[in-house]
Amino acid sequence: MSQLFSAFGIDWHLLIAQAVNFGIVLIALWYFLYKPVMATLDKRREMIAKGVDDARKAGEKLAGADGVAAARVADADKKADGILATAREAANKEKASIVSAAESRAAQVAADAEARAAEEVSRARRESEKDIARLALLAAEKVIREKA
């Protein structure tokens, strides 16, 4: 096996050291990058869930407003029609604003996640390119030393 490694110019001590370094970098990235990103995403999911819950509550309020409006219609049709129209319009505006806020939050969370993922891929590529270049230089240096 050592003949195979030496034939390809691989120093197994260096290979093990690089594997250990990679493991350390992987653990550090997981702890310092992955966990905080996931915590941020969980917080945003909770915010979106709260927005959906608020929309549901607004729908319940709308149903309650319809019941109250029906009781007022029995008392005075003309006055109740104006109140009912106003209540429905306000509820629809509130519902629309809550839904649009929830959609914009969801879009923002998705955009942030995509941006962070793209940044992580770019950074990983740069690091890989540096490692490949360094290994190529080491291999070239070893070949030159062997020929000299």
Sequence and secondary structure as in RCSB ss.txt:
>XXXX:A:sequence
MSQLFSAFGIDWHLLIAQAVNFGIVLIALWYFLYKPVMATLDKRREMIAKGVDDARKAGEKLAGADGVAAARVAD
ADKKADGILATAREAANKEKASIVSAAESRAAQVAADAEARAAEEVSRARRESEKDIARLALLAAEKVIREKA
>XXXX:A:secstr
 HHHHHHHT  HHHHHHHHHHHHHHHHHHIIIIIHHHHHHHHHHHHHHHHHHHHHHHHHHHHHHHHHHHHHHHHH
 HHHHHHHHHHHHHHHHHHHHHHHHHHHHHHHHHHHHHHHHHHHHHHHHHHHHHHHHHHHHHHHHHHHHHHH 
